[in-house]
Amino acid sequence: MTRLIKLSGILAFVMPMACTSPNNTYSTLDSTAIPKDSSAENFKVVNKGVNIAYDDSKKGDTTLVFIHGWGINKSYWENQDTVFAKHYRVVTMDLPGFGESGKNRKSWTVEDYAKDVSEVLNGLDLKNVILIGHSMSGAIALETALNNQPRVIGLIGIDNFNTYGAKETPQSKKETEVFFKDARAHYKKTVTAYVNQALFAPSTPKSIRKRVVDDIANSDSTIALDCIEQSMSYSGDAKLKSLKMPLYLINSSANPTDTLAFRKNGIAYHFFNVGKTGHYPMLEKPEKFNALLAQAIEKIKH
């Protein structure tokens, strides 16, 4: 159980287990996308030969870009896309390796995924972008924000960035190694046990539990495990220090957020408590989640 709880922290924040990795940045993209005509259909966004599937409401001066978490897909924003499309341009996307996006590459780092999101931002020529990243995509949204100024005006994390300054211990390192060894040998069995024990609350409906377990267990195992493992070297704490805008968080109280660490380290933040849910508050408490998201968006705009 200890191993599962520890790994829950990895998925909830994609917290770097070692904080000594270099800050990887990039200044140019190998883009095949061209500026988008908002009236066009089936515009194709491709990053270095990898197709990126997305849905776009196309209308609105402010754009909300929703980025899903590990092992799932853009359909998890179904309770948000039509609601917020009444007031904003809404773009939901499948990260490469998941959903309907391509799988034809070998590297799955946070920086790789940030370049995918950047292709969507630049290819569709999105304006006044607010990035909304769930779970591991908090780090992806952070990296994207750092490399897309002034296009990005806000960053909202969903059940992530729960801790700041956490350090790896010999025990946690060993537990992580065992998890990856087991998962590479018996992927479905290992991740199913992990998800069931670590990512749900007692109140999480059975239908949501089944949906999440099925999607994660049926993901490409190599991609799913590689993207977690590679994300662990992402220097998220250092990157947050360089973010020139407040961090907005909508998190479950089931896994408390260490706001004291943010204050001690000078990280500007706004915290919204969605209550005791599992790791998927946008599905588990959609009405409350949407109300908090609307508040965060308004704060960013003003």
PAZA-178127 format. One record per residue (C-alpha): residue number from 1; residue in one letter; x, y, z. Coordinates in nm, 4 decimals, padded with zeros to 6 digits, m for minus. Example, Ala and Ser with C-alpha at 12.3 -4.5 7.8 and 13.67 -1.06 7.14 Angstrom:
<marlums>
+-----+-----+----------+----------+----------+
:   n : res :     east :    north :       up :
+-----+-----+----------+----------+----------+
:   1 :   A :  01.2300 : m00.4500 :  00.7800 :
:   2 :   S :  01.3670 : m00.1060 :  00.7140 :
+-----+-----+----------+----------+----------+
</marlums>
This chain:
<marlums>
+-----+-----+----------+----------+----------+
:   n : res :     east :    north :       up :
+-----+-----+----------+----------+----------+
:   1 :   M :  00.0000 :  00.0000 :  00.0000 :
:   2 :   T :  00.2894 :  00.2363 :  00.0733 :
:   3 :   R :  00.4238 :  00.1888 : m00.2769 :
:   4 :   L :  00.0869 :  00.2683 : m00.4294 :
:   5 :   I :  00.0384 :  00.5833 : m00.2233 :
:   6 :   K :  00.3883 :  00.7038 : m00.3112 :
:   7 :   L :  00.3266 :  00.6488 : m00.6799 :
:   8 :   S : m00.0031 :  00.8317 : m00.6472 :
:   9 :   G :  00.2034 :  01.1405 : m00.5771 :
:  10 :   I :  00.3956 :  01.0831 : m00.8991 :
:  11 :   L :  00.0800 :  01.0700 : m01.1062 :
:  12 :   A : m00.0985 :  01.3509 : m00.9254 :
:  13 :   F :  00.1841 :  01.5988 : m00.9683 :
:  14 :   V :  00.4373 :  01.4108 : m01.1792 :
:  15 :   M :  00.6742 :  01.5324 : m00.9112 :
:  16 :   P :  01.0394 :  01.5015 : m01.0205 :
:  17 :   M :  01.2014 :  01.2370 : m00.8038 :
:  18 :   A :  01.5411 :  01.3966 : m00.8615 :
:  19 :   C :  01.5698 :  01.7731 : m00.8759 :
:  20 :   T :  01.9043 :  01.7969 : m01.0503 :
:  21 :   S :  01.7978 :  01.7603 : m01.4117 :
:  22 :   P :  01.8777 :  02.0554 : m01.6410 :
:  23 :   N :  01.6144 :  02.3015 : m01.7549 :
:  24 :   N :  01.5443 :  02.1863 : m02.1069 :
:  25 :   T :  01.4135 :  02.4645 : m02.3268 :
:  26 :   Y :  01.3616 :  02.5079 : m02.6945 :
:  27 :   S :  01.3266 :  02.8102 : m02.9178 :
:  28 :   T :  01.2016 :  02.6599 : m03.2434 :
:  29 :   L :  00.9588 :  02.3867 : m03.3391 :
:  30 :   D :  00.9758 :  02.1498 : m03.6333 :
:  31 :   S :  00.6231 :  02.2450 : m03.7322 :
:  32 :   T :  00.4144 :  02.1249 : m04.0208 :
:  33 :   A :  00.1138 :  02.3263 : m03.9063 :
:  34 :   I :  00.0034 :  02.6501 : m04.0713 :
:  35 :   P : m00.2182 :  02.9300 : m03.9343 :
:  36 :   K : m00.5748 :  02.8106 : m03.9028 :
:  37 :   D : m00.8807 :  02.9462 : m04.0796 :
:  38 :   S : m01.1409 :  02.9234 : m03.8018 :
:  39 :   S : m01.4054 :  02.8244 : m04.0557 :
:  40 :   A : m01.2060 :  02.5324 : m04.1933 :
:  41 :   E : m01.2857 :  02.1720 : m04.1071 :
:  42 :   N : m01.0456 :  01.8873 : m04.0362 :
:  43 :   F : m00.7392 :  02.1080 : m03.9993 :
:  44 :   K : m00.4495 :  01.8753 : m03.9305 :
:  45 :   V : m00.1984 :  01.9466 : m03.6552 :
:  46 :   V :  00.1210 :  01.7410 : m03.6759 :
:  47 :   N :  00.4386 :  01.7564 : m03.4677 :
:  48 :   K :  00.7363 :  01.5915 : m03.6367 :
:  49 :   G :  00.5152 :  01.3409 : m03.8144 :
:  50 :   V :  00.2903 :  01.2644 : m03.5157 :
:  51 :   N : m00.0755 :  01.3487 : m03.5670 :
:  52 :   I : m00.2455 :  01.5337 : m03.2801 :
:  53 :   A : m00.6200 :  01.4764 : m03.2470 :
:  54 :   Y : m00.8233 :  01.7611 : m03.1049 :
:  55 :   D : m01.1693 :  01.9185 : m03.0852 :
:  56 :   D : m01.2134 :  02.2928 : m03.1273 :
:  57 :   S : m01.5234 :  02.5039 : m03.0656 :
:  58 :   K : m01.3484 :  02.7758 : m03.2744 :
:  59 :   K : m01.5215 :  03.0834 : m03.1316 :
:  60 :   G : m01.4141 :  03.3084 : m02.8462 :
:  61 :   D : m01.1542 :  03.5717 : m02.7612 :
:  62 :   T : m01.0131 :  03.3668 : m02.4725 :
:  63 :   T : m00.9116 :  03.0059 : m02.5384 :
:  64 :   L : m00.9272 :  02.7236 : m02.2852 :
:  65 :   V : m00.6943 :  02.4369 : m02.3764 :
:  66 :   F : m00.7770 :  02.1222 : m02.1793 :
:  67 :   I : m00.4968 :  01.8637 : m02.1486 :
:  68 :   H : m00.5849 :  01.5217 : m02.0067 :
:  69 :   G : m00.3867 :  01.3129 : m01.7610 :
:  70 :   W : m00.2110 :  00.9794 : m01.7754 :
:  71 :   G : m00.3652 :  00.6943 : m01.9717 :
:  72 :   I : m00.6899 :  00.8737 : m02.0555 :
:  73 :   N : m00.8056 :  01.1087 : m02.3340 :
:  74 :   K : m00.9863 :  01.4290 : m02.4288 :
:  75 :   S : m01.3314 :  01.2785 : m02.3693 :
:  76 :   Y : m01.2714 :  01.3191 : m01.9950 :
:  77 :   W : m01.3547 :  01.6892 : m02.0386 :
:  78 :   E : m01.7056 :  01.6082 : m02.1628 :
:  79 :   N : m01.8647 :  01.7879 : m01.8673 :
:  80 :   Q : m01.6669 :  02.1040 : m01.9414 :
:  81 :   D : m01.6350 :  02.1473 : m02.3173 :
:  82 :   T : m01.9941 :  02.2369 : m02.4064 :
:  83 :   V : m02.0491 :  02.4383 : m02.0867 :
:  84 :   F : m01.7466 :  02.6621 : m02.1310 :
:  85 :   A : m01.7793 :  02.6834 : m02.5094 :
:  86 :   K : m02.0743 :  02.9154 : m02.4483 :
:  87 :   H : m01.8300 :  03.1845 : m02.3356 :
:  88 :   Y : m01.4834 :  03.0796 : m02.4529 :
:  89 :   R : m01.3077 :  02.9042 : m02.7338 :
:  90 :   V : m01.2529 :  02.5498 : m02.6075 :
:  91 :   V : m00.9874 :  02.3134 : m02.7379 :
:  92 :   T : m00.9483 :  01.9596 : m02.6040 :
:  93 :   M : m00.6664 :  01.7404 : m02.7309 :
:  94 :   D : m00.5385 :  01.3862 : m02.7119 :
:  95 :   L : m00.1748 :  01.3743 : m02.6119 :
:  96 :   P :  00.0309 :  01.1601 : m02.8525 :
:  97 :   G :  00.0359 :  00.8003 : m02.7391 :
:  98 :   F : m00.3206 :  00.8236 : m02.6093 :
:  99 :   G : m00.6702 :  00.8587 : m02.7492 :
: 100 :   E : m00.6800 :  00.9199 : m03.1241 :
: 101 :   S : m00.3403 :  01.0898 : m03.1513 :
: 102 :   G : m00.0413 :  00.9209 : m03.3124 :
: 103 :   K :  00.2032 :  00.6905 : m03.1386 :
: 104 :   N :  00.4804 :  00.6977 : m03.3975 :
: 105 :   R :  00.7752 :  00.8239 : m03.1953 :
: 106 :   K :  01.0057 :  00.6975 : m02.9209 :
: 107 :   S :  01.0441 :  00.9866 : m02.6769 :
: 108 :   W :  00.7738 :  01.0820 : m02.4255 :
: 109 :   T :  00.9239 :  01.3519 : m02.2040 :
: 110 :   V :  00.7430 :  01.6504 : m02.0558 :
: 111 :   E :  00.9309 :  01.8659 : m02.3064 :
: 112 :   D :  00.8134 :  01.6465 : m02.5961 :
: 113 :   Y :  00.4530 :  01.6806 : m02.4849 :
: 114 :   A :  00.4894 :  02.0559 : m02.4360 :
: 115 :   K :  00.6005 :  02.0805 : m02.7984 :
: 116 :   D :  00.2847 :  01.8898 : m02.8982 :
: 117 :   V :  00.0686 :  02.1385 : m02.7099 :
: 118 :   S :  00.2662 :  02.4242 : m02.8612 :
: 119 :   E :  00.1900 :  02.2896 : m03.2070 :
: 120 :   V : m00.1797 :  02.3122 : m03.1271 :
: 121 :   L : m00.1440 :  02.6654 : m02.9912 :
: 122 :   N :  00.0613 :  02.7884 : m03.2840 :
: 123 :   G : m00.1045 :  02.5854 : m03.5576 :
: 124 :   L : m00.4517 :  02.7056 : m03.4625 :
: 125 :   D : m00.3158 :  03.0533 : m03.3829 :
: 126 :   L : m00.4928 :  03.0507 : m03.0472 :
: 127 :   K : m00.5230 :  03.3778 : m02.8571 :
: 128 :   N : m00.5311 :  03.4561 : m02.4837 :
: 129 :   V : m00.4729 :  03.0923 : m02.3916 :
: 130 :   I : m00.5469 :  02.9447 : m02.0505 :
: 131 :   L : m00.3879 :  02.6012 : m02.0150 :
: 132 :   I : m00.5785 :  02.3502 : m01.8011 :
: 133 :   G : m00.3723 :  02.0423 : m01.7217 :
: 134 :   H : m00.4910 :  01.7393 : m01.5264 :
: 135 :   S : m00.2580 :  01.5079 : m01.3333 :
: 136 :   M :  00.0731 :  01.4629 : m01.5193 :
: 137 :   S : m00.0291 :  01.7372 : m01.7611 :
: 138 :   G :  00.0239 :  01.9991 : m01.4935 :
: 139 :   A :  00.3945 :  01.9716 : m01.5740 :
: 140 :   I :  00.3204 :  01.9681 : m01.9473 :
: 141 :   A :  00.1090 :  02.2812 : m01.9158 :
: 142 :   L :  00.3820 :  02.4483 : m01.7096 :
: 143 :   E :  00.6483 :  02.3765 : m01.9713 :
: 144 :   T :  00.4140 :  02.4947 : m02.2451 :
: 145 :   A :  00.3394 :  02.8184 : m02.0610 :
: 146 :   L :  00.7080 :  02.8955 : m02.0153 :
: 147 :   N :  00.7677 :  02.8626 : m02.3882 :
: 148 :   N :  00.4613 :  03.0403 : m02.5237 :
: 149 :   Q :  00.4622 :  03.3950 : m02.3901 :
: 150 :   P :  00.2661 :  03.6132 : m02.4318 :
: 151 :   R :  00.0196 :  03.3742 : m02.5992 :
: 152 :   V : m00.0486 :  03.1933 : m02.2677 :
: 153 :   I : m00.2140 :  03.4123 : m02.0042 :
: 154 :   G : m00.2930 :  03.1531 : m01.7377 :
: 155 :   L : m00.2135 :  02.8079 : m01.5994 :
: 156 :   I : m00.4629 :  02.5933 : m01.4087 :
: 157 :   G : m00.3632 :  02.2604 : m01.2566 :
: 158 :   I : m00.6229 :  01.9938 : m01.1820 :
: 159 :   D : m00.5354 :  01.7637 : m00.8903 :
: 160 :   N : m00.1618 :  01.8169 : m00.9259 :
: 161 :   F :  00.1234 :  02.0279 : m00.7832 :
: 162 :   N :  00.0222 :  01.8970 : m00.4396 :
: 163 :   T :  00.3749 :  01.9263 : m00.3051 :
: 164 :   Y :  00.6787 :  02.1471 : m00.3503 :
: 165 :   G :  01.0352 :  02.0536 : m00.2655 :
: 166 :   A :  00.9663 :  01.6854 : m00.1990 :
: 167 :   K :  01.2815 :  01.4739 : m00.1879 :
: 168 :   E :  01.3334 :  01.1162 : m00.2925 :
: 169 :   T :  01.4304 :  00.8730 : m00.0186 :
: 170 :   P :  01.6071 :  00.5379 : m00.0579 :
: 171 :   Q :  01.2800 :  00.3656 :  00.0304 :
: 172 :   S :  01.0715 :  00.5588 : m00.2213 :
: 173 :   K :  01.3356 :  00.5005 : m00.4893 :
: 174 :   K :  01.3222 :  00.1265 : m00.4246 :
: 175 :   E :  00.9411 :  00.1242 : m00.4287 :
: 176 :   T :  00.9392 :  00.3075 : m00.7600 :
: 177 :   E :  01.1893 :  00.0656 : m00.9120 :
: 178 :   V :  00.9774 : m00.2309 : m00.8018 :
: 179 :   F :  00.6634 : m00.0734 : m00.9462 :
: 180 :   F :  00.8196 : m00.0228 : m01.2883 :
: 181 :   K :  00.9690 : m00.3727 : m01.2864 :
: 182 :   D :  00.6321 : m00.5263 : m01.2018 :
: 183 :   A :  00.4435 : m00.3057 : m01.4463 :
: 184 :   R :  00.6753 : m00.3879 : m01.7349 :
: 185 :   A :  00.6352 : m00.7584 : m01.6651 :
: 186 :   H :  00.2596 : m00.7555 : m01.5916 :
: 187 :   Y :  00.1254 : m00.4194 : m01.7043 :
: 188 :   K : m00.2507 : m00.4646 : m01.6774 :
: 189 :   K : m00.2413 : m00.6461 : m01.3444 :
: 190 :   T : m00.0009 : m00.3983 : m01.1838 :
: 191 :   V : m00.1600 : m00.0741 : m01.3033 :
: 192 :   T : m00.5122 : m00.2017 : m01.2365 :
: 193 :   A : m00.4198 : m00.2718 : m00.8745 :
: 194 :   Y : m00.2462 :  00.0654 : m00.8492 :
: 195 :   V : m00.5318 :  00.2670 : m00.9994 :
: 196 :   N : m00.7967 :  00.0966 : m00.7884 :
: 197 :   Q : m00.6082 :  00.1566 : m00.4638 :
: 198 :   A : m00.4518 :  00.4971 : m00.5274 :
: 199 :   L : m00.6642 :  00.7114 : m00.7585 :
: 200 :   F : m01.0195 :  00.6782 : m00.6300 :
: 201 :   A : m01.2111 :  00.7984 : m00.3257 :
: 202 :   P : m01.4812 :  00.5957 : m00.1504 :
: 203 :   S : m01.7342 :  00.8239 : m00.3211 :
: 204 :   T : m01.6026 :  00.7649 : m00.6747 :
: 205 :   P : m01.8880 :  00.6059 : m00.8761 :
: 206 :   K : m01.8354 :  00.2536 : m01.0077 :
: 207 :   S : m01.8912 :  00.3711 : m01.3642 :
: 208 :   I : m01.6022 :  00.6193 : m01.3371 :
: 209 :   R : m01.3794 :  00.3597 : m01.1715 :
: 210 :   K : m01.4439 :  00.1162 : m01.4549 :
: 211 :   R : m01.3890 :  00.3799 : m01.7229 :
: 212 :   V : m01.0546 :  00.4910 : m01.5794 :
: 213 :   V : m00.9275 :  00.1384 : m01.5151 :
: 214 :   D : m01.0250 :  00.0227 : m01.8635 :
: 215 :   D : m00.8613 :  00.3219 : m02.0346 :
: 216 :   I : m00.5360 :  00.3040 : m01.8417 :
: 217 :   A : m00.5096 : m00.0759 : m01.8513 :
: 218 :   N : m00.5644 : m00.0761 : m02.2278 :
: 219 :   S : m00.3131 :  00.1988 : m02.3015 :
: 220 :   D :  00.0051 :  00.1164 : m02.4884 :
: 221 :   S :  00.2107 : m00.0150 : m02.1960 :
: 222 :   T :  00.5481 :  00.1021 : m02.3273 :
: 223 :   I :  00.4276 :  00.4572 : m02.3845 :
: 224 :   A :  00.2288 :  00.4733 : m02.0603 :
: 225 :   L :  00.5235 :  00.3662 : m01.8448 :
: 226 :   D :  00.7866 :  00.5611 : m02.0378 :
: 227 :   C :  00.6004 :  00.8907 : m02.0067 :
: 228 :   I :  00.5752 :  00.8502 : m01.6278 :
: 229 :   E :  00.9354 :  00.7450 : m01.5866 :
: 230 :   Q :  01.0720 :  01.0201 : m01.8089 :
: 231 :   S :  00.8579 :  01.2833 : m01.6390 :
: 232 :   M :  01.0223 :  01.2036 : m01.3073 :
: 233 :   S :  01.3372 :  01.3867 : m01.4185 :
: 234 :   Y :  01.1453 :  01.7054 : m01.4982 :
: 235 :   S :  01.2629 :  01.9887 : m01.2727 :
: 236 :   G :  00.9140 :  02.1108 : m01.1875 :
: 237 :   D :  01.0110 :  02.3021 : m00.8726 :
: 238 :   A :  01.2724 :  02.5070 : m01.0555 :
: 239 :   K :  01.0370 :  02.5674 : m01.3469 :
: 240 :   L :  00.7640 :  02.6952 : m01.1130 :
: 241 :   K :  01.0143 :  02.9455 : m00.9757 :
: 242 :   S :  01.0574 :  03.0900 : m01.3248 :
: 243 :   L :  00.6844 :  03.1109 : m01.4022 :
: 244 :   K :  00.5921 :  03.4780 : m01.4322 :
: 245 :   M :  00.2255 :  03.4276 : m01.3472 :
: 246 :   P :  00.0303 :  03.2794 : m01.0556 :
: 247 :   L : m00.0425 :  02.9084 : m01.0466 :
: 248 :   Y : m00.4121 :  02.8223 : m01.0140 :
: 249 :   L : m00.4995 :  02.4865 : m00.8582 :
: 250 :   I : m00.8288 :  02.2973 : m00.8369 :
: 251 :   N : m00.7414 :  02.0023 : m00.6164 :
: 252 :   S : m00.9111 :  01.7329 : m00.4157 :
: 253 :   S : m00.8757 :  01.7567 : m00.0387 :
: 254 :   A : m00.8313 :  01.3790 : m00.0276 :
: 255 :   N : m00.4636 :  01.4387 : m00.1145 :
: 256 :   P : m00.3818 :  01.7684 :  00.0642 :
: 257 :   T : m00.1986 :  02.0472 : m00.1181 :
: 258 :   D :  00.1073 :  02.1869 :  00.0609 :
: 259 :   T :  00.0298 :  02.5566 :  00.0169 :
: 260 :   L :  00.2710 :  02.6421 :  00.2993 :
: 261 :   A :  00.5605 :  02.5217 :  00.0839 :
: 262 :   F :  00.4429 :  02.7507 : m00.1965 :
: 263 :   R :  00.4403 :  03.0490 :  00.0379 :
: 264 :   K :  00.7806 :  02.9679 :  00.1855 :
: 265 :   N :  00.9314 :  02.9433 : m00.1617 :
: 266 :   G :  00.7670 :  03.2512 : m00.3084 :
: 267 :   I :  00.5387 :  03.0646 : m00.5499 :
: 268 :   A :  00.2347 :  03.2768 : m00.6345 :
: 269 :   Y : m00.0774 :  03.0600 : m00.6313 :
: 270 :   H : m00.4555 :  03.0524 : m00.5959 :
: 271 :   F : m00.6027 :  02.7359 : m00.4453 :
: 272 :   F : m00.9561 :  02.6047 : m00.5015 :
: 273 :   N : m01.0667 :  02.3067 : m00.2911 :
: 274 :   V : m01.3063 :  02.0806 : m00.4805 :
: 275 :   G : m01.3598 :  01.8587 : m00.1758 :
: 276 :   K : m01.2923 :  01.4904 : m00.1171 :
: 277 :   T : m01.2984 :  01.3342 : m00.4589 :
: 278 :   G : m01.0799 :  01.0852 : m00.6355 :
: 279 :   H : m00.8243 :  01.1946 : m00.8931 :
: 280 :   Y : m01.0935 :  01.2891 : m01.1481 :
: 281 :   P : m01.2944 :  01.5789 : m01.0005 :
: 282 :   M : m01.4099 :  01.6966 : m01.3448 :
: 283 :   L : m01.6057 :  01.3703 : m01.3690 :
: 284 :   E : m01.6848 :  01.3067 : m01.0038 :
: 285 :   K : m01.8138 :  01.6541 : m00.9075 :
: 286 :   P : m01.8680 :  01.8295 : m01.2412 :
: 287 :   E : m02.0973 :  02.1074 : m01.1176 :
: 288 :   K : m01.8714 :  02.2133 : m00.8310 :
: 289 :   F : m01.5634 :  02.1661 : m01.0460 :
: 290 :   N : m01.7080 :  02.3849 : m01.3215 :
: 291 :   A : m01.7982 :  02.6571 : m01.0747 :
: 292 :   L : m01.4430 :  02.6631 : m00.9371 :
: 293 :   L : m01.2959 :  02.6543 : m01.2860 :
: 294 :   A : m01.5121 :  02.9509 : m01.3849 :
: 295 :   Q : m01.3834 :  03.1422 : m01.0811 :
: 296 :   A : m01.0222 :  03.0648 : m01.1704 :
: 297 :   I : m01.0725 :  03.1749 : m01.5303 :
: 298 :   E : m01.2287 :  03.5032 : m01.4216 :
: 299 :   K : m00.9369 :  03.5726 : m01.1858 :
: 300 :   I : m00.6910 :  03.5102 : m01.4666 :
: 301 :   K : m00.8780 :  03.7391 : m01.7057 :
: 302 :   H : m00.8943 :  04.0220 : m01.4532 :
+-----+-----+----------+----------+----------+
</marlums>
